[in-house]
Amino acid sequence: MQAKIVRIMESWPLQLVLETGSGIEHVALKQDARVVRGGTSVDPGVLQPGQTVVVLKRTSTGEIAELAIVG
């Protein structure tokens, strides 16, 4: 699922507001979520509002387990 980061709540684990093709979604990053940019793992702290991301993997409870920054 591709989405744009609208807002990041400064909690841990991070909680994101994403704008998707079907509307706004509030999601949490799993505590040990993997964030990738250009094929390299990066710290979740690099996430910023306005970035385009792709959710690669979710847990059974809906948390994001893996996320790629694509723009």
One Martini backbone bead per residue (centre of mass of N, CA, C, O) as a GRO file, in nm:
protein
   71
    1MET     BB    1   0.093   0.039   0.026
    2GLN     BB    2   0.046   0.362  -0.066
    3ALA     BB    3   0.171   0.669   0.100
    4LYS     BB    4   0.125   0.967   0.292
    5ILE     BB    5   0.270   1.164   0.522
    6VAL     BB    6   0.103   1.379   0.752
    7ARG     BB    7   0.175   1.253   1.047
    8ILE     BB    8   0.375   1.264   1.359
    9MET     BB    9   0.397   1.102   1.656
   10GLU     BB   10   0.580   1.151   1.965
   11SER     BB   11   0.611   0.833   2.003
   12TRP     BB   12   0.650   0.500   2.154
   13PRO     BB   13   0.582   0.404   1.907
   14LEU     BB   14   0.524   0.525   1.620
   15GLN     BB   15   0.276   0.747   1.491
   16LEU     BB   16   0.066   0.756   1.199
   17VAL     BB   17  -0.050   0.963   0.932
   18LEU     BB   18  -0.221   0.844   0.645
   19GLU     BB   19  -0.246   0.888   0.290
   20THR     BB   20  -0.468   0.727   0.090
   21GLY     BB   21  -0.677   0.620  -0.159
   22SER     BB   22  -0.905   0.566   0.095
   23GLY     BB   23  -0.761   0.767   0.300
   24ILE     BB   24  -0.734   0.796   0.638
   25GLU     BB   25  -0.462   0.663   0.851
   26HIS     BB   26  -0.403   0.512   1.165
   27VAL     BB   27  -0.069   0.422   1.274
   28ALA     BB   28   0.170   0.181   1.386
   29LEU     BB   29   0.481   0.111   1.477
   30LYS     BB   30   0.671  -0.124   1.533
   31GLN     BB   31   0.925  -0.135   1.748
   32ASP     BB   32   1.095  -0.325   1.513
   33ALA     BB   33   1.083  -0.171   1.265
   34ARG     BB   34   1.141  -0.157   0.917
   35VAL     BB   35   1.335   0.091   0.747
   36VAL     BB   36   1.350   0.186   0.398
   37ARG     BB   37   1.618   0.328   0.180
   38GLY     BB   38   1.747   0.223  -0.102
   39GLY     BB   39   1.787  -0.076   0.047
   40THR     BB   40   1.828   0.067   0.331
   41SER     BB   41   1.852   0.076   0.654
   42VAL     BB   42   1.669   0.294   0.877
   43ASP     BB   43   1.573   0.521   1.086
   44PRO     BB   44   1.260   0.620   1.192
   45GLY     BB   45   1.353   0.928   1.239
   46VAL     BB   46   1.341   1.002   0.914
   47LEU     BB   47   1.061   1.052   0.925
   48GLN     BB   48   0.829   1.259   0.723
   49PRO     BB   49   0.633   1.480   0.631
   50GLY     BB   50   0.549   1.408   0.277
   51GLN     BB   51   0.622   1.131   0.249
   52THR     BB   52   0.661   0.849   0.053
   53VAL     BB   53   0.513   0.526   0.114
   54VAL     BB   54   0.556   0.166   0.174
   55VAL     BB   55   0.374  -0.099   0.280
   56LEU     BB   56   0.510  -0.427   0.334
   57LYS     BB   57   0.436  -0.490   0.651
   58ARG     BB   58   0.210  -0.660   0.877
   59THR     BB   59   0.048  -0.728   1.144
   60SER     BB   60  -0.226  -0.879   1.291
   61THR     BB   61  -0.280  -0.579   1.440
   62GLY     BB   62  -0.165  -0.347   1.209
   63GLU     BB   63   0.113  -0.306   1.231
   64ILE     BB   64   0.414  -0.182   1.124
   65ALA     BB   65   0.701  -0.376   1.011
   66GLU     BB   66   0.731  -0.253   0.704
   67LEU     BB   67   0.906   0.030   0.542
   68ALA     BB   68   0.912   0.242   0.248
   69ILE     BB   69   1.098   0.494   0.106
   70VAL     BB   70   1.003   0.677  -0.214
   71GLY     BB   71   0.966   1.027  -0.154
   0.00000   0.00000   0.00000
